Amino acid sequence: MRTILSKAVAAAAALALAAALAPAAHAAARAEGSLKLVFGSLQANDLEESGEDEIRVELKEPNGDKYYIWPTNGDEADTRAGTCWVWTSDAASCSYGYTQRSAGPYSHLTVTSGASFTIEVWEDDHIGDDLLLRVPVTATGGTQYIDVTTPAGKGFSYTLVARLVPA
């Protein structure tokens, strides 16, 4: 009787432990495959306007929804040629001689492998906003580096450095 009781207590303890660990295991499985977008830097190589560009970063989903990513106050950042906005120093890449400025906070994004979105850099204009840089991204899983410069011949040039990392 004592052996049967001991086995029943051990089995009940094992079931209780499994029940306690199940939510954590489920959360870990759900987080597996999640990727976080980490912005490094945005460098103004050549401006769209003379003097300063007023820039912002947006994210667009395939369905057309858009989100302001930076600045987080919904405004624009006054930017001169030779400015390198830095969000995350270990992910940044600023050219020698450029003025580094802290970009401050940005809206974070977490996606799953296979997700698609577009990062866009815009210049605020009184007549109509101008698209400075468009970066289509498809999350492939694992660490993914994003280092894109405006194509030549546009009359302006920006470089965005970011990465997708496991969340």
C-alpha positions, 0 to 999 in steps of 0.5 A, spaced: 500 500 500 505 504 501 509 503 494 502 504 491 501 511 495 508 513 493 507 512 486 501 516 486 504 522 490 510 522 485 505 521 479 501 527 482 507 531 483 509 530 476 503 532 473 503 538 477 510 540 475 508 539 467 502 543 468 506 549 471 511 548 466 506 548 460 504 555 459 512 557 459 513 552 454 507 554 450 510 561 450 517 559 448 514 556 442 510 562 440 516 566 441 520 562 437 520 564 430 519 572 432 523 577 430 524 584 432 526 590 427 532 594 430 534 600 427 541 602 427 542 609 423 539 613 418 545 617 414 543 623 410 548 623 404 545 628 400 539 632 401 532 633 397 532 640 399 537 645 400 539 647 407 535 641 411 530 636 410 524 634 415 524 627 415 520 621 418 520 613 418 514 610 416 512 602 416 507 600 411 504 593 411 502 589 404 494 591 406 496 599 405 496 600 413 502 605 415 505 606 421 509 612 424 516 609 426 520 615 428 520 620 430 515 617 435 511 624 436 508 624 429 513 630 427 519 630 423 526 631 424 530 637 421 536 634 418 542 637 414 547 633 409 552 629 413 548 628 419 547 620 421 541 619 426 543 613 431 538 609 434 542 603 436 550 604 436 551 596 435 547 596 429 549 603 426 554 605 421 556 612 420 561 614 415 567 618 417 566 625 418 559 625 419 555 628 425 552 623 429 546 625 433 542 621 437 535 619 434 531 617 440 526 612 441 522 609 435 516 604 435 518 597 435 516 592 431 516 584 432 514 580 426 514 572 424 518 569 419 515 570 412 512 577 414 513 582 409 513 590 410 516 596 407 520 601 411 520 608 408 523 614 409 519 621 407 521 628 407 515 633 409 514 638 403 508 643 403 506 641 396 507 634 397 511 629 401 517 626 397 519 619 398 527 618 399 528 611 401 523 605 400 526 598 403 521 592 402 523 587 407 521 579 408 523 576 414 526 570 413 528 568 420 534 568 424 538 575 423 537 579 417 541 585 415 538 591 412 543 596 409 540 600 403 542 607 400 537 611 395 539 609 388 543 613 384 540 619 380 535 621 385 538 628 386 538 626 394 541 620 398 540 617 404 542 610 407 538 606 412 542 601 417 537 596 421 536 588 422 531 583 424 534 579 430 530 573 434 526 576 439 
